[in-house]
Amino acid sequence: MSTSDYTRDRAWALLTEWTTSSSLIKHALAVETCTHFYGFLEASRLGLTGDEAAEFALPYSLAGLLHDFDYDRHQSLDEHPYVGNRVLTEQGWPESVRHAIMAHADYTGTPRDSHLDRALFACDELAGFLTACALVKPTKSIHDVDAAGVKKKMKDKAFARAVSRDDMTNGAALLDIPIEEHIGNCLHAMQQSAATLGLEGVAPTA
């Protein structure tokens, strides 16, 4: 098959075949949302519009969806994302997508050479952190999260302690933007896709 045969629908099918955890699937969607946003930003910077911009941004979507697709079955550092990379290689997925997925994990030693590599790494931890920020709101809505509140939560080491603050700040640095701008970009992207991400929220109880 040609590269054009590797669509978002195929990525979604692969993700849901391998992943039963609803939280992991929601995380994949959140990372996809943020990474895809950066794909379109970069396309715009390069002067691409319309179908050309969509084609450019597609690998960002694929990498976001698939970066942890093997994690449900293979959680050890010896297996993830190596098992997934082998599967993607066997299936012929684009090298740019596979490289970004390998590069999102520091311990693989894979250099972050491309903008896609850097965007996926930058969005992975932040997407999870923004989700956590939404879920502690009475409404559980991403619409009630703001950048100032996120920065305050980042300083609270007891909050979402598994999320690496260094990865979030280093990711912004890799994209050559302030952390405040990075938070704002990802927050905007996730708010635009709140329903898909299950973060539209509920009415607070009286």
Sequence and secondary structure as in RCSB ss.txt:
>XXXX:A:sequence
MSTSDYTRDRAWALLTEWTTSSSLIKHALAVETCTHFYGFLEASRLGLTGDEAAEFALPYSLAGLLHDFDYDRHQ
SLDEHPYVGNRVLTEQGWPESVRHAIMAHADYTGTPRDSHLDRALFACDELAGFLTACALVKPTKSIHDVDAAGV
KKKMKDKAFARAVSRDDMTNGAALLDIPIEEHIGNCLHAMQQSAATLGLEGVAPTA
>XXXX:A:secstr
  GGG  HHHHHHHHHHH   HHHHHHHHHHHHHHHHHHHHHHHHTT  HHHHHHHHHHHHHHHHHTTTTTTT  
STTTTTHHHHHHHHHHT  HHHHHHHHHTSGGG     SHHHHHHHHHHHHHHHHHHHHHTSTT  GGG  HHHH
HHHHH TTTTTTS HHHHHHHHHHTTS HHHHHHHHHHHHHHTHHHHT S      
